[in-house]
Amino acid sequence: METRRLPVQPVTIAVHKEISMEANEESTRERLSKMSDLVAECENILFDEAPVMVFSIDESCSLLKVNRRWLAEIGYQAEEILGHECSEFLTEECSIQVRAEVLPLLWEVGRAHSIGFSLLRSNGRVLDVSLDAVVEPQPLGQRHVLGAFHDRDDLVQWRQAALTIKALKGLHLAHNGLDRLLVDVGVSGISAPDQKDDALDEEENDGVPLLPWELIAVTQDIVSSARALADLEELQLHKIQYDSRKLAVLAETIEATLSELTSRMESPQL
């Protein structure tokens, strides 16, 4: 007896295709979520372990976050200063100048380089420093300032401040870019256009969701900055004969994390 072969119904094919797409989408979401968490962790560690005084403020100029070096130099506990206006920890003369000139210009231009500040320590003593800072657009439209204070006369600290700001800004962009891709998965798909030869202009792309090829360009800058910070740390440790290599280890971690991100971005399956 001849066996009749039943035709495959179009609806069955459609269901299997939909299940396959959902599984692939879920896998992509899991990978993106994991990478986003890793990048955020690197950002937090670098912020806290930076060799200069790092802080962030919101648009009302309230302190959102400070690192260990900031607390050690100023002499306060975190709970004593977070939520307070940054001007409360400046000398009166410096506070007036910062409110009238420095902050308005910083919010307008988006960055500051080697601006003189006079910080007021908890014991009443004055600490003269220079500020490097950038304005960071946030996902919901707000803006924060990421800043680093450094010794006015120390060229190594000046370089450390610049590299710290650059690396943290890059990690912030990468984290937001990954979160944006995570939202977009399943909506319109992810496709990476041919990578451009021109370097990514960070100033023009602030607040704009990054495409995969742009994320790759950002990660290359982050790795370079992290390596340079580690090299400066090694130089300093030689001078003081101290065996800690926190920044070197962090640089290796960042490089491994971002290498994984780059390979994911270049993968046609992402």
C-alpha positions as CSV (number, residue, x, y, z in Angstrom):
1,M,0.0,0.0,0.0
2,E,1.3,3.4,-1.0
3,T,2.1,5.7,1.9
4,R,0.8,9.1,1.5
5,R,3.0,11.9,2.8
6,L,1.1,14.7,4.4
7,P,2.1,18.2,3.2
8,V,3.7,20.5,5.8
9,Q,1.3,23.2,6.7
10,P,2.5,26.8,6.2
11,V,1.2,27.6,9.7
12,T,3.5,24.9,11.2
13,I,6.5,26.4,9.4
14,A,5.6,29.9,10.6
15,V,5.3,28.7,14.2
16,H,8.7,26.9,14.1
17,K,10.3,30.0,12.5
18,E,8.8,32.3,15.2
19,I,10.0,30.0,18.0
20,S,13.5,29.9,16.4
21,M,13.6,33.7,16.1
22,E,12.4,34.1,19.8
23,A,15.1,31.8,21.0
24,N,17.8,33.6,19.0
25,E,16.4,37.0,20.3
26,E,16.5,35.7,23.9
27,S,20.1,34.5,23.4
28,T,21.1,37.9,22.0
29,R,19.4,39.6,24.9
30,E,21.2,37.5,27.4
31,R,24.6,38.2,25.8
32,L,24.0,41.9,25.6
33,S,22.7,42.0,29.2
34,K,25.8,40.2,30.5
35,M,28.1,42.5,28.5
36,S,26.3,45.6,29.8
37,D,26.7,44.4,33.4
38,L,30.4,43.7,32.9
39,V,31.0,47.1,31.4
40,A,29.1,48.8,34.2
41,E,31.2,46.8,36.8
42,C,34.4,48.0,35.1
43,E,33.2,51.6,35.2
44,N,32.4,51.4,38.9
45,I,35.7,49.8,39.8
46,L,37.7,52.3,37.7
47,F,35.8,55.2,39.3
48,D,36.5,54.0,42.8
49,E,40.1,52.9,42.3
50,A,41.2,55.9,40.2
51,P,44.5,57.5,41.4
52,V,42.9,61.0,41.4
53,M,39.9,62.6,43.1
54,V,36.9,61.6,40.9
55,F,33.3,62.8,41.5
56,S,30.0,63.3,39.6
57,I,27.3,65.9,40.1
58,D,23.8,66.4,38.7
59,E,22.3,69.6,37.2
60,S,21.6,71.0,40.6
61,C,25.3,70.6,41.3
62,S,24.7,68.1,44.1
63,L,27.3,65.4,44.6
64,L,26.1,62.0,43.3
65,K,29.2,60.0,43.8
66,V,32.9,60.4,44.9
67,N,35.7,57.9,45.0
68,R,38.0,56.8,47.8
69,R,40.8,59.2,46.9
70,W,38.3,62.2,47.1
71,L,37.2,61.1,50.6
72,A,40.7,60.5,51.8
73,E,42.0,63.9,50.6
74,I,39.0,65.9,51.9
75,G,38.5,64.0,55.1
76,Y,34.8,63.2,55.0
77,Q,32.7,60.1,55.0
78,A,30.5,59.5,51.9
79,E,27.3,59.9,53.9
80,E,28.4,63.4,55.0
81,I,28.8,64.8,51.5
82,L,26.6,62.9,49.0
83,G,23.5,65.0,48.1
84,H,25.2,68.2,49.2
85,E,26.1,71.0,46.7
86,C,29.7,70.7,45.6
87,S,30.2,74.4,46.4
88,E,29.9,73.6,50.1
89,F,33.3,72.0,50.0
90,L,35.0,75.0,48.4
91,T,36.5,78.2,49.9
92,E,34.1,81.1,49.9
93,E,36.0,82.9,47.1
94,C,36.3,79.8,45.0
95,S,32.6,79.0,45.5
96,I,31.5,82.4,44.2
97,Q,33.7,82.1,41.1
98,V,32.6,78.6,40.4
99,R,28.9,79.5,40.6
100,A,29.2,82.6,38.6
101,E,31.7,81.5,35.9
102,V,33.0,77.9,35.9
103,L,29.8,75.9,36.1
104,P,27.7,77.9,33.6
105,L,30.5,77.6,31.1
106,L,31.0,73.9,31.8
107,W,27.3,73.2,31.2
108,E,27.4,75.2,28.0
109,V,30.7,73.9,26.5
110,G,30.5,70.4,27.9
111,R,34.1,70.1,29.2
112,A,36.7,71.8,31.3
113,H,40.5,71.5,31.4
114,S,42.9,72.4,34.3
115,I,40.5,74.9,36.0
116,G,41.9,76.0,39.4
117,F,39.8,75.1,42.5
118,S,40.4,75.6,46.2
119,L,38.8,72.8,48.2
120,L,38.1,73.0,51.9
121,R,39.1,70.0,53.9
122,S,37.1,68.8,56.9
123,N,39.9,70.2,59.2
124,G,39.6,73.6,57.7
125,R,42.7,73.5,55.6
126,V,42.7,74.5,51.9
127,L,43.7,72.1,49.1
128,D,44.6,73.8,45.8
129,V,43.8,71.6,42.8
130,S,42.9,71.7,39.1
131,L,39.8,70.3,37.6
132,D,39.3,68.3,34.4
133,A,35.6,67.5,33.7
134,V,33.1,66.5,31.0
135,V,29.3,66.7,30.8
136,E,27.7,63.2,30.3
137,P,24.2,63.0,28.9
138,Q,22.1,60.4,30.7
139,P,19.6,57.9,29.1
140,L,16.5,59.8,30.3
141,G,17.7,63.2,29.1
142,Q,19.4,64.6,32.3
143,R,23.0,65.6,32.3
144,H,25.7,64.9,34.8
145,V,29.3,66.2,35.2
146,L,32.1,63.7,35.6
147,G,35.1,65.4,37.1
148,A,38.6,64.7,38.4
149,F,40.7,66.9,40.7
150,H,44.5,66.7,40.5
151,D,47.6,68.4,41.9
152,R,48.2,71.6,39.9
153,D,52.0,71.0,39.7
154,D,52.1,67.2,39.2
155,L,52.3,66.3,35.5
156,V,51.7,62.6,36.2
157,Q,48.5,63.4,38.1
158,W,47.4,65.7,35.3
159,R,47.8,62.8,32.8
160,Q,46.1,60.4,35.2
161,A,43.1,62.7,35.5
162,A,42.8,63.1,31.7
163,L,43.1,59.3,31.1
164,T,40.6,58.5,33.9
165,I,38.0,60.9,32.5
166,K,38.5,59.5,29.0
167,A,38.2,55.9,30.1
168,L,35.2,56.5,32.3
169,K,33.4,58.5,29.6
170,G,34.1,55.7,27.1
171,L,32.7,53.0,29.5
172,H,29.7,55.2,30.2
173,L,29.0,55.5,26.4
174,A,29.6,51.7,25.9
175,H,27.2,50.9,28.8
176,N,24.5,53.2,27.5
177,G,25.0,51.9,24.0
178,L,24.6,48.3,25.1
179,D,21.5,49.1,27.0
180,R,20.1,50.8,24.0
181,L,20.9,47.8,21.8
182,L,19.2,45.6,24.5
183,V,16.0,47.6,24.1
184,D,16.2,47.5,20.3
185,V,16.6,43.7,20.1
186,G,13.5,42.2,18.6
187,V,12.1,45.6,17.5
188,S,14.0,46.1,14.3
189,G,17.0,43.8,14.6
190,I,20.6,44.7,14.9
191,S,22.7,45.3,11.8
192,A,26.1,46.8,11.8
193,P,27.0,49.0,8.8
194,D,30.5,49.0,7.3
195,Q,32.9,50.5,9.8
196,K,33.9,54.0,9.0
197,D,37.5,55.0,8.6
198,D,37.1,58.2,10.4
199,A,37.5,58.1,14.2
200,L,34.3,58.5,16.3
201,D,33.8,62.2,17.2
202,E,32.6,61.8,20.9
203,E,31.5,65.4,21.2
204,E,29.1,65.1,18.2
205,N,27.7,61.7,19.4
206,D,27.0,62.5,23.1
207,G,23.6,61.3,24.0
208,V,23.1,59.6,20.6
209,P,22.5,55.8,20.7
210,L,25.7,54.1,19.5
211,L,25.7,51.6,16.6
212,P,27.7,48.4,17.0
213,W,30.7,49.7,14.9
214,E,30.7,52.9,17.0
215,L,30.8,50.8,20.2
216,I,33.9,49.0,18.8
217,A,35.6,52.4,18.2
218,V,34.8,53.5,21.7
219,T,36.1,50.3,23.2
220,Q,39.5,50.8,21.5
221,D,39.8,54.2,23.1
222,I,38.9,52.7,26.5
223,V,41.5,50.0,26.3
224,S,44.2,52.5,25.3
225,S,43.3,54.8,28.2
226,A,43.2,51.9,30.7
227,R,46.6,50.6,29.5
228,A,48.1,54.1,29.8
229,L,46.8,54.5,33.4
230,A,48.3,51.1,34.3
231,D,51.7,52.2,32.8
232,L,51.6,55.4,34.9
233,E,50.7,53.3,38.0
234,E,53.7,51.1,37.3
235,L,55.9,54.2,37.1
236,Q,54.7,55.5,40.3
237,L,54.9,52.2,42.1
238,H,58.6,51.9,41.1
239,K,59.2,55.3,42.8
240,I,57.5,54.4,46.1
241,Q,58.3,50.7,46.0
242,Y,54.8,49.6,46.6
243,D,53.6,46.2,45.2
244,S,49.9,46.9,44.5
245,R,48.9,46.7,40.8
246,K,45.2,47.5,41.0
247,L,45.0,49.6,37.9
248,A,47.1,47.1,35.9
249,V,44.7,44.3,36.9
250,L,41.8,46.5,36.1
251,A,43.3,47.3,32.7
252,E,43.6,43.6,31.9
253,T,40.0,43.0,33.0
254,I,38.7,45.9,30.9
255,E,40.7,44.7,27.9
256,A,39.3,41.1,28.3
257,T,35.7,42.4,28.7
258,L,35.8,44.8,25.8
259,S,37.6,42.2,23.6
260,E,34.6,40.0,24.2
261,L,32.2,42.9,23.4
262,T,34.1,43.7,20.2
263,S,33.9,40.1,19.0
264,R,30.2,40.1,19.8
265,M,29.6,43.3,17.9
266,E,31.5,41.9,14.9
267,S,29.6,38.6,15.0
268,P,26.8,38.4,12.4
269,Q,24.7,36.5,15.0
270,L,24.4,39.4,17.4
